[in-house]
Amino acid sequence: MAHRNKYEAVVIGSSAGGLHALKRLFLGLDSSFNLPVIIVQHLSADADNYLINILNDLGKLKVKEADEKEEPAKGYAYLAPPNYHLLFEPDRTFTLTIDERVNYARPSIDVLFETAAEAFKDRLIGIIFTGANSDGSKGLKKIKEFGGLTIVQDPDTAEVDSMPRAAIQTASVDHIATIEEIAVILNNLSE
Amino acid sequence: MKKIQEEQLENQDIEVRLVIEAIYQKYGYDFRNYSQAHVKRRILNRLNASGMTSLSEMIHEVLYNSKFVDLLLMDLSITVTEMFRDPSFYLALRVEIFPLLKSYPFIKIWHAGCASGEEVYSMAILLKEEDLYSRTQIYATDFNPLIIKQAKEGTYPVNRIKEFAVNYQKSGGKNAFSDYYTTDNESAKLLDSLKKNIVFATHNLVTDSVFAEVNLVICRNVLIYFDRQLQDRVIRLFDDSLPSGGILCLGSKENLQFSSYYGEFNPLIAKEKIYIKKYPL
């Protein structure tokens, strides 16, 4: 069973309705929560820093855009830049690419989750939030295959339920929970 | 279950390295310092599409089937691009960089990693509209000869024109974008007059050296695919190609900050990743 100190990073995939969901999650995090959080939120290609600023202003984690070659640090949350895929290298640094869209998306949640699963193996927590497509399902499945912890927002409580429903159908999921419950789970798993 | 996954991953990573090594030893294309995660995704995508059952089988194909190698090289090329990609960058070129170039009697531009040419032709249009094209020479290079062939043709699917036209307008375009191409129902062909001062050629940033002194280097969204060591090699090539006061343009998520050659350049328009080579003290 999951225990403290096991996990080293959290990846979150979020789409339509995600702004509100991410805000609620951040508000629920303890000030002592310090796992690095890496987020793919589907945005338009020319989106500005609006989401980063909003999450930063909540004063929980320091929030920034993921830079190429950067290694995620404790106490930080990273957002994939609009119009780039965000990948983890085996050495756990970021790579950005402008490759074709995956699941009609760039950044794609699957691309982040699948590469993160290989880099972190069983030390990764993967979370799927609200959204109107099925991006992230394959990635979440891979996180589970490598022994990571998988969490999906309860579709009945999601602003748009198709992405969490697709994830539950595809992957073996450890927790199906409300955003506030997910925050509690994360708080308990942070050292 | 976890153990099996990890062993499979280990073996898969070894096989990917062997595929890359086979390409290098047989054909000289060197992907060994590319982003591992990226190269692996591309190679596994090709494996899935090919009907082969294993990467070991792919190594055999790499060695004995040159048609397959062409496909794989295309997979490993960075082919996603568009005309006037990042319009604010082209606007900055037009408004802030071209006035610096105007004083030169002759302008040389190196577009490194030009892929299928969309951004090279964007530059040509820009230069035309600012009355600089007639005294400009553009070298447009890519490692992949097949993609250079596409670039030379300058013909693009007509369904992409709308996106190009929107970008063109956002970048400060002075005319109608339709002035620059002829079209049938399927494709749009850029005017030959745009190609007049462009030399398309193969050049491999990983293995080839400097070939000309130029006033402006454009290399956007290429360095992100390279590891730090290879990034450094490439920036050195650019440094060696540029005189003092020369301009270097990178992609919007690339910067010189971690390069050994950072001290050679000053940011000129930081937001657009446009740098100027320093004058000696």
Interface residues (C-beta under 8 A of the other chain):
Chain A: D67 E68 K69 P81 Y84 L87 F88 E89 P90 T95 L96 T97 I98 D99 E100 V111 T115 E118 A119 K121 D122 E145 F146 G147
Chain B: M1 K2 Q5 E6 L9 D13 S35 Q36 A37 H38 R41 R42 I78 V80 T81 N221 I224 Y225 R228 K253 E254 F258
